[in-house]
């Protein structure tokens, strides 16, 4: 499940609606909505993101957070290292090969490193 899928599922459960009910209201198939929640589909369109925000009648700040989660929830990431030194390409490929074996604590630590990258202290 992706961060976006988890957020949509929580919103749906909070509203007390099934995937089928939500899918009908959004004019998508229940199978598509299920795949989106479980991270088996790519990023939703901006139009669908707006329909989801409207469906849940969420305020702008919460909608903006949902849109940001969608941006960071593509399960099939492509990293373009063209023009970078070979270490970058090797690192990305190594990460891709090891990502499934990393535990949650390691992921949190790597996330902290990325969040602080480029910050001056």
Beta strands, then each sheet from edge to edge (+ up, - down):
end
